[in-house]
Amino acid sequence: MPAATANHTVISAGQFTVTLTHSLYNDGTPTTIGGFKLEGQMVQEQQAVESSKIVPLANGGTITITNNNDSGTLTFAVTKQTGLQDMVKAALALRRAGDSVGGTIAITQEINGKSETETYYKATVKSVPKQLIQGNDAPDYQVVWNYAYSLTTEQSGD
């Protein structure tokens, strides 16, 4: 009976939302982004600065330096869409605008009946390809954003 006491998680594939809010896009109105393929990785977060660094000393000892820097990058694998939900279109528009403001990107996912939202602040476009052409499939555009910090909020499904 070990399986009955094990920790089990239920996540519905693809059931998440990405909302972009930026004063220079869609008049600052929160915009739900689309174009995520069900198969494959959709979003990846990567911290910008390592949380810990070890400095080796000549005598064999070490100095460990830690920090609480929360900045990083978000990489979205998306396909081009029509309308405002197209992240490629949004990122290209913000890149052309010369963004000096930054926006927010909120990612909400349902896990075990609870809603968890990670909101990324001061989000700016790091890179976005203008054109990808692929054969018998919709190409994955890797749209990369930098962010300054993020906050997590949870809401019970009850």
N, C-alpha and C positions, 0 to 999 in steps of 0.2 A: 503493500500500500504506500510506498514512498511517493508515487505520483500524486496521490490525493493531498499530500502535505506540501508539495512543491509549489513554488510561486508561478502562477500562470498569468499571462498578459494577453489581452485581446485588443488588436488594432485593426480597424477596417482599412484595407489598402486604398490609398488615394483619397481618403476622407480627411482632407486638411485644406485650409485656406491660407493664401498669402495675400496680404493687403498692403499696398503701397500708398503712403500719404506724403505728398511733397507739394510745396507751394508753387513750384514751377511746372507741375504736371497736373492736368485735369482740374485746373483752378484750385488745387489743394484738397479736392474732394477725395476721400478714401476710395481707392480703386482695387477691386479684387482681380488678381492676376490669374490667367489661365494658361493652357498650353503644356501641361505636364503629362508625360506619357505614363500610363499605369505600370508598365514594365520598366524596371531600372531605377537608378538613383535619381531623385528629383532635386534634393537640396543637400548641400554640405556646408557646415560651418567649420571654420578653422581659426583658432586664436592667432593673433599677430605676433605676440611676444610669449616665449616660453614662460611658464609659471615658476620655474625653478631652474637654477644654474649652479653647477658645481665647479669650483675653481680648485684644481689640484695644487697642492703646495709641495715644495721641494723636499720637505721632511717626511712625506708620505701622508700628511694630513690633508684636509680639505676645508674650504669655506663654501657653505651653501647659501646662495642668495635667492630669496623668493620675492614675488611681487603679486599684486592683485589687479594688474592691468587686464581690462575686459574687452579691449578692442580686438577686431579681427576682420575676417572676410566671410561673405556668404556667396556660394556658387550655386546658381540655379541652372538646371538642364531643362530648357524649354523649347517648344516649337513656336514658330511665328503664328500669330492669331490675327483676326481682324478686330478692329476697334480698340478701345482703351485698355482692354485686359492684356494686350500684347506687351510682355516685358521687354522684348527686343526693341519695340517701338519706343517705349517709355525710357529705356536706358539710352538709346540713341538721342532722343530729344533732350534729355538732361545733360548728356555729354556735350551736345552742340550748344546748350544754353550757358555752359561755363558755370556750373553749380557752385555757389559759395555759401549755400544755406544748409544743405543736407535734409534728408527726410526721415521717415520711419518706415520700417518694414515689420509687419506683425505676421507671425506664423502660428496658426491655431490648429491643434490636432486633438482628436478624441482618442483617449487611451483609457481602457477599463471604465468607460462610462463617464469619465471626467474630461473636461475641456482644459487644455493647457496652452497658454499663449506665451510665446517668446517674442518680445518686441525689441527691435534693434534701432538705436537712435543715431542721429547724425549720419545716416546712410548716404553714401555717394558712389557713383559708378566708377569702378576700377577699370573694367574692360568689357567690351561687347563687340562681337563680330558684326559687320554690316551685312555680309552675305555668306551663306552656306548653301551649296547645291549638292543634293544626294540623289541616288538612284531610286530604288523602289521602297523608300521609307521617308518619313518626315525627319529632317536633320535636327539634331540636338544643338541648340545654341547655348554655349556656356557663358552666362551673364554673371559677372563677378562684381560684388559690391563691397566696399569698405564700410565699417561701422565703428563708432567710438565706444559704445557700451550697450549692454542689453539687460532687460529685466524680465523675470518670469512671473506670470500670474496663473493661478489655478482656480477653476470653478467646478463645484460638484455637480454631477448630473442629476441629483435628487430634486 
